[in-house]
Amino acid sequence: MKNKVYQPATISEALDLTNSEKDFIFIAGGTDVIVNSKQGNAVADVMIDINGIEELKQFTVRENYLEIGTGITLGDISRDNRIAELFPALREAAISVATPVIRETATVGGNILCENRCNFYNQSEWWREAVGYCLKCNGDICIVTGGNRRCFSKFISDTAVAMIGYNAEITIVQSAGEKIIPLIDLYTGDGINPFRKEKESIIKNIILPTDKNFRSEFRKLRPRRSLDFTSLTSVVTIDSNGIIRIALGGVDPMPILITGSVNDNLDFLIQNAVKKPRVIDNDYYPRRYRKQMIEHFVSTSLNNLLKI
Ligand SMILES: Cc1cc2nc3c(=O)[nH]c(=O)nc-3n(C[C@H](O)[C@H](O)[C@H](O)COP(=O)(O)OP(=O)(O)OC[C@H]3O[C@@H](n4cnc5c(N)ncnc54)[C@H](O)[C@@H]3O)c2cc1C
C-alpha cells in the first residue's frame, strides 16, 4: 500500500518533491499504476499525483505544430476537432483504448508511459509465485521463451503508435531544464525497463506537426473490441512529401517504426514490417498469426492510402 500522496499544483512543485522523496511514482489517471500496484508490480512509498497540474492540460496551437499536454484525457483527445481533422489515426487510437469510463480518466501521458505487458507478468502475486516469477518480476529467466535472459514483454500503448506514425516529439522536463526528443526515442526495447527517461522527469507535452497533410490509417487486432489490450496495432501514414511511416505496437517490447517513400518497393517495406518485431507467444493470439496479421494490416493500409 502507498503511504503518502502529494498533489502538486505546478511542474516545478512536482520536481521539488522528487528531490525530497526517494521511493515515489508519478500518477496521472492511475488506470495503469493502480492496477499494477494492486498486482504488486508497481510498489512505491509515495505517489506524486500530477493530475492537478494545469500546465499539463493545455492544447497549444503553434505555427506548424500542435502541442498536446500530457495531462489531457483520452476522452478529450477523441472529442477534439483539430485532432479529428489532422490526426484521425490518433483519434481512433484514443477511442480504442479500454472503455468509455476509463478514457475519461486515462491521460495521453500515462498512455505513452503505460507499462509493457505479458501473460506471465500481468497476474496476481500468487499466480506469479506459483510459476516461479519471470524476469520482469525479479525472476531469473523469461518463462515464455523457456530460458531467455531478455524480457520481451510487449509495448501496448495505442496512442504512442499513432503519434509515432505522425512523427511526434515530446518535451521532457526535469530540474536541470527541458529537452525535446522524438517520441520513438523514449523507448529502449528492453521489456524490463522500457523507457529512456529519468525517474525524476515529467513529460510535459507531445508535439505534432500540422503542416504535413498526412493521410493515415489505424488498425488494431484484439479478441474483444469493447475492452481488450492490443495484440497488434498498426498505423500507416503518408505525408505531403511522399514519406511513408509504418508504426506497430503490441508485437515487440518497443514500438516499431519503418520509414520509406512512395517510390520505394512497397513489398520490401511490408516484409521489413513483418521481420523487424520480436514477436513471441506472450499474447492471446499465436506468434505466427500475429506475424501474418502485420502483413495483412500494413499491405491493406498501403493499398487504401495509395489507392493501388
Ligand atoms: C481494462 C483496461 C483496458 C486497457 N486497455 C488499453 C488499451 O487498449 N490500450 C492502451 O494503450 N492502454 C490500455 N489500458 C491502459 C491504461 O488505461 C492507459 O494506457 C492509460 O492511458 C494510462 O493513463 P493514466 O493517466 O491512467 O496513467 P497512470 O496509470 O497514471 O500512469 C502510467 C505511467 O505513466 C507515468 N506518467 C503518467 N503521466 C506522466 C507524465 N506526464 N510524466 C511522467 N510520467 C508520467 C506514471 O508514473 C506511470 O508510470 C487499459 C487499462 C485497463 C485498466
The ligand as a MOL file (V3000), in Angstrom:
LIG
                    3D

  0  0  0     0  0            999 V3000
M  V30 BEGIN CTAB
M  V30 COUNTS 53 58 0 0 0
M  V30 BEGIN ATOM
M  V30 1 C -9.3000 -2.6090 -18.5370 0
M  V30 2 C -8.1910 -1.7780 -19.1440 0
M  V30 3 C -8.0280 -1.7850 -20.5080 0
M  V30 4 C -6.9940 -1.0420 -21.0880 0
M  V30 5 N -6.8590 -1.0600 -22.4410 0
M  V30 6 C -5.8640 -0.3530 -23.0160 0
M  V30 7 C -5.7160 -0.3560 -24.4270 0
M  V30 8 O -6.4810 -0.9680 -25.1570 0
M  V30 9 N -4.6870 0.3620 -24.9630 0
M  V30 10 C -3.8270 1.0970 -24.1950 0
M  V30 11 O -2.9310 1.7520 -24.7630 0
M  V30 12 N -3.9330 1.1150 -22.8410 0
M  V30 13 C -4.9360 0.4170 -22.2380 0
M  V30 14 N -5.0740 0.4270 -20.8730 0
M  V30 15 C -4.0240 1.0410 -20.0360 0
M  V30 16 C -4.2800 2.4450 -19.4860 0
M  V30 17 O -5.6110 2.6420 -19.1120 0
M  V30 18 C -3.9100 3.5120 -20.4810 0
M  V30 19 O -2.6320 3.2540 -21.0020 0
M  V30 20 C -3.9460 4.9200 -19.8790 0
M  V30 21 O -3.8230 5.8650 -20.9330 0
M  V30 22 C -2.8810 5.2270 -18.8380 0
M  V30 23 O -3.0180 6.5990 -18.4680 0
M  V30 24 P -3.1380 7.0740 -16.9470 0
M  V30 25 O -3.2300 8.5430 -16.9530 0
M  V30 26 O -4.1940 6.3310 -16.2280 0
M  V30 27 O -1.6890 6.6050 -16.4450 0
M  V30 28 P -1.1940 6.2940 -14.9540 0
M  V30 29 O -1.6390 4.9460 -14.5670 0
M  V30 30 O -1.4900 7.4050 -14.0350 0
M  V30 31 O 0.3870 6.3190 -15.2360 0
M  V30 32 C 1.0140 5.3920 -16.1130 0
M  V30 33 C 2.5340 5.6390 -16.0590 0
M  V30 34 O 2.8590 6.9020 -16.6220 0
M  V30 35 C 3.5930 7.7070 -15.7000 0
M  V30 36 N 3.1940 9.0820 -16.0180 0
M  V30 37 C 1.9370 9.4990 -16.3430 0
M  V30 38 N 1.9680 10.7690 -16.7780 0
M  V30 39 C 3.2550 11.1730 -16.7220 0
M  V30 40 C 3.9280 12.3800 -17.0570 0
M  V30 41 N 3.2630 13.4530 -17.5660 0
M  V30 42 N 5.2580 12.4600 -16.8860 0
M  V30 43 C 5.9470 11.4080 -16.3710 0
M  V30 44 N 5.3700 10.2380 -16.0350 0
M  V30 45 C 4.0380 10.1120 -16.2110 0
M  V30 46 C 3.2260 7.1760 -14.3330 0
M  V30 47 O 4.2460 7.3960 -13.3940 0
M  V30 48 C 3.0940 5.6740 -14.6530 0
M  V30 49 O 4.3780 5.0860 -14.6490 0
M  V30 50 C -6.1160 -0.2790 -20.2650 0
M  V30 51 C -6.2950 -0.2800 -18.8790 0
M  V30 52 C -7.3200 -1.0250 -18.3170 0
M  V30 53 C -7.4870 -0.9910 -16.8240 0
M  V30 END ATOM
M  V30 BEGIN BOND
M  V30 1 1 1 2
M  V30 2 1 2 3
M  V30 3 2 2 52
M  V30 4 2 3 4
M  V30 5 1 4 5
M  V30 6 1 4 50
M  V30 7 2 5 6
M  V30 8 1 6 7
M  V30 9 1 6 13
M  V30 10 2 7 8
M  V30 11 1 7 9
M  V30 12 1 9 10
M  V30 13 2 10 11
M  V30 14 1 10 12
M  V30 15 2 12 13
M  V30 16 1 13 14
M  V30 17 1 14 15
M  V30 18 1 14 50
M  V30 19 1 15 16
M  V30 20 1 16 17
M  V30 21 1 16 18
M  V30 22 1 18 19
M  V30 23 1 18 20
M  V30 24 1 20 21
M  V30 25 1 20 22
M  V30 26 1 22 23
M  V30 27 1 23 24
M  V30 28 2 24 25
M  V30 29 1 24 26
M  V30 30 1 24 27
M  V30 31 1 27 28
M  V30 32 2 28 29
M  V30 33 1 28 30
M  V30 34 1 28 31
M  V30 35 1 31 32
M  V30 36 1 32 33
M  V30 37 1 33 34
M  V30 38 1 33 48
M  V30 39 1 34 35
M  V30 40 1 35 36
M  V30 41 1 35 46
M  V30 42 1 36 37
M  V30 43 1 36 45
M  V30 44 2 37 38
M  V30 45 1 38 39
M  V30 46 1 39 40
M  V30 47 2 39 45
M  V30 48 1 40 41
M  V30 49 2 40 42
M  V30 50 1 42 43
M  V30 51 2 43 44
M  V30 52 1 44 45
M  V30 53 1 46 47
M  V30 54 1 46 48
M  V30 55 1 48 49
M  V30 56 2 50 51
M  V30 57 1 51 52
M  V30 58 1 52 53
M  V30 END BOND
M  V30 END CTAB
M  END
